[in-house]
């Protein structure tokens, strides 16, 4: 199986992206139209496609994705980094983050994101640094509040 980086997902990938979102409790249940709108209104949408050429007909599956909102000059905010549930802990999260950080359109842009406390080590391993600003959100669907940490990618 081959892995392909796509740095410009379009609304044509909405069904595949919706399937990824359905594996996450906070993002499940989005309609196909909502996902198409998310893609259209995001500045950059990065995806990792896995191609299976072993069968009679070659098939592609979206296995990871991340969205970016940016001004292309100073700042970019990364949203909804997700890896297919069956492929988590295989390095795909790091690969999709690398595709975002090295995206030619984002060169020189200060990237940031917000993540749950438990994901801080992962994002640190991707080159992000923890900052002091924390945000509390209610847990989904109806649990205790979750603290999100702000992370920044410092370019040299």
C-alpha positions in Angstrom: 0.0 0.0 0.0 1.3 3.4 -1.0 0.7 6.7 0.9 0.2 9.9 -1.0 0.2 13.5 0.5 -2.5 15.7 -0.9 -2.0 19.3 0.2 -5.2 20.6 -1.4 -8.2 18.5 -0.6 -11.3 19.7 -2.4 -15.0 19.2 -1.8 -14.8 16.0 -3.9 -13.1 14.4 -0.8 -16.0 15.3 1.5 -17.4 11.8 1.8 -14.0 10.4 2.8 -13.4 13.2 5.3 -16.8 12.8 6.8 -16.0 9.1 7.4 -12.9 10.2 9.3 -14.8 12.7 11.3 -17.4 10.0 12.2 -14.7 8.1 14.2 -14.3 11.1 16.6 -17.0 11.6 19.3 -16.9 15.4 19.0 -17.0 15.5 15.2 -19.3 12.6 14.4 -22.6 13.2 12.7 -21.6 16.0 10.4 -23.6 16.1 7.2 -21.9 15.8 3.9 -22.9 19.4 3.1 -21.3 20.6 6.4 -18.1 18.8 5.5 -18.1 20.3 1.9 -18.6 23.7 3.5 -15.7 23.1 5.9 -13.4 22.2 3.0 -14.5 25.1 0.8 -14.1 27.6 3.7 -10.7 26.4 4.8 -7.6 27.9 3.3 -5.7 24.7 3.2 -6.9 21.1 3.7 -4.2 18.4 3.8 -4.9 14.8 3.5 -3.0 11.5 3.4 -4.4 8.9 0.9 -3.6 5.2 1.1 -3.7 3.5 -2.3 -4.3 -0.2 -2.5 -3.1 -1.4 -5.9 -3.2 -5.1 -4.9 -6.9 -5.6 -5.9 -8.3 -5.7 -9.4 -9.3 -2.0 -9.2 -7.0 0.4 -7.5 -8.7 2.1 -4.5 -7.8 5.1 -2.5 -8.8 5.8 1.2 -8.3 9.0 3.1 -6.5 8.0 6.3 -5.5 11.3 7.8 -6.3 15.0 7.5 -5.8 18.5 8.9 -7.3 21.9 8.1 -5.6 25.3 8.2 -7.1 28.8 8.4 -4.5 31.4 7.5 -3.7 34.9 6.2 -0.7 33.4 4.3 1.6 36.1 5.8 1.7 36.0 9.5 -0.5 33.4 11.1 -2.1 30.0 10.5 -4.4 28.0 12.9 -4.5 24.2 12.5 -7.8 22.5 13.1 -9.2 19.0 13.2 -6.1 16.9 12.9 -7.4 13.4 12.5 -6.2 9.9 11.7 -8.4 6.9 10.8 -9.1 5.0 13.9 -7.6 1.8 12.6 -4.4 3.6 11.6 -3.7 5.5 14.8 -0.3 5.1 16.5 1.3 4.2 13.1 3.0 7.5 12.4 0.3 8.9 10.2 -0.4 11.7 12.6 3.2 12.9 12.4 3.1 12.5 8.6 0.1 14.7 8.2 1.6 17.3 10.6 4.8 17.3 8.6 2.7 17.9 5.4 1.1 20.9 7.0 4.4 22.4 8.4 6.2 21.9 5.1 3.3 23.1 2.9 4.7 25.5 0.4 1.8 28.0 0.8 2.5 28.2 4.5 6.2 28.8 4.4 7.1 31.6 6.9 3.6 31.5 8.5 3.6 31.1 12.3 1.4 28.0 12.9 -0.6 27.3 16.1 -3.2 24.9 17.3 -5.2 24.0 20.4 -5.2 20.4 21.7 -6.3 18.3 24.7 -3.7 18.0 27.5 -3.0 14.4 26.6 -1.9 15.3 23.0 0.7 17.8 24.1 3.6 15.2 23.9 2.5 14.3 20.3 2.5 17.8 19.1 5.8 18.5 20.9 7.3 15.6 18.9 6.0 17.4 15.8 8.0 20.5 16.7 5.3 22.5 18.5 5.9 24.3 21.8 3.5 24.6 24.7 2.3 28.2 25.5 0.6 29.4 28.6 -2.8 30.1 27.2 -5.4 27.4 28.1 -9.0 27.2 27.1 -11.7 25.1 28.8 -14.5 23.5 26.7 -17.3 21.2 27.8 -16.4 17.6 27.0 -18.5 16.0 24.3 -21.1 14.8 24.3 -21.9 15.5 28.0 -18.8 14.9 30.2 -16.6 17.1 32.4 -14.9 20.1 30.9 -11.7 19.5 29.0 -8.7 21.9 29.1 -7.2 22.6 25.7 -3.6 23.8 25.4 -2.2 26.2 22.9 0.7 25.0 20.9 2.9 27.0 18.5 5.3 25.8 15.8 8.4 28.0 15.9 10.0 28.5 12.6 13.8 29.1 12.5 
